[in-house]
Amino acid sequence: MTTQIEDKRNQSSGRMPAIFAAHGAPILLDDAGWMGELASWANAMPKPKSILMVSAHWEERPTTLGATRTVPLVYDFGGFPEKYYQTKYPAPGAPELAGRVRDLLRQKNIAVTDDPERGLDHGAYVPLVAMYPGADVPVLQVSMPGLDAQELFNLGHALAPLRDEGVLVFGSGFLTHNMSYAFRPGVPSWAREFDGWVADALSRFDVDALVDFQTRAPAARMALPTWEHYAPVLLATGAVADGRPRTTFPITGWWMEGAFTRRSVQFG
C-alpha cells in the first residue's frame, strides 16, 4: 500500500514550484537533522520529471549547459576528510531538457553554450543527495552568466515555461554568506537583519527590492561580502514572475553558529 506522501510524489506534476535551497557544504551529508528536513521538503512536492539546477558555485558566461550524457560530480572543495570525495550521485542526464533550455534562451536572444564534461558541483549534488536519494531524476546544471541581478532575474523568467513541463527550477546557495564569521558563537545582528529583510521581500514578492538588494537591504555588505550565493534566488524568482506565487520557507534556522541562514524558499 502506498502512503499519502508516495501518492503525492507520484501524481501528475502539473505546474511545478520553483525553489531556492540553502545548500550547506559536504559536511551537510552527515547532518541528519538538516538532511531530514530536505527530504521532507522533497516528499511534500510533486516528484519532478527533471531538475534544472543553478548553483552558486558555477558562474560562466555565456550561460552554459553542463553534462547530459552522464552527470559526474565536481568535488570543488579542499581540506575535507577523504570520505567526502567518495560521494556518488549517478543521476541520469537530461539531454531533452538541455535542448528545451537552448530553445527558450534563444527565443529571448540569450546566448547559450555547452560544457559537456562539466558535472554537478557540491552546491548542486549535496541537496540532491538528501532530496532525491535514489538519483532517479534527470538533472541538468546551468551556469550563472555573471553577477548582474537583473540579468539573472531575466534568465529565470525566460525559463519559466519549464514549470508547466514538470521541471523543478532549483536555485542553490545561501541568503547570508560571510565566511569570516563562520563558527563564531551567536547569530550576528546583521545576519538577523538581512534574513528578516529578505524574508519579508520574498513574502511580498517585491521583485524590485530583491533585485536591488545591495542598496535596499540592511547589512547587505556584511551578509554578502560577495553575493554569488544569493544570486540563484533571483533566477528562481524570475521563473515564477508571471504570477504572484505563494511563498513559503520550508527550512529556516542558522548554521555555523549563526553566520549562515538556512532559510530556503518555495514559490508556488
Secondary structure, DSSP 4 states (H G I P E B T S, - for coil): ---HHHHHHHS---SPPEEEEE---GGGGG-HHHHHHHHHHHHHSPPPSEEEEEETT-B-SSEEE---SS--B-----SS-GGGGS----PPP-HHHHHHHHHHHHHTT--EEE-TT--B-HHHHHHHHHHSTT--S-EEEB-B--S-HHHHHHHHHHTGGGGGGTEEEEEEE-SS--GGGTT-SS--HHHHHHHHHHHHHHHHT-HHHHHTHHHHSTTHHHH-SS-TTTHHHHHHHHTTTTS---EEEEE--EEGGGTEE--EEEE-
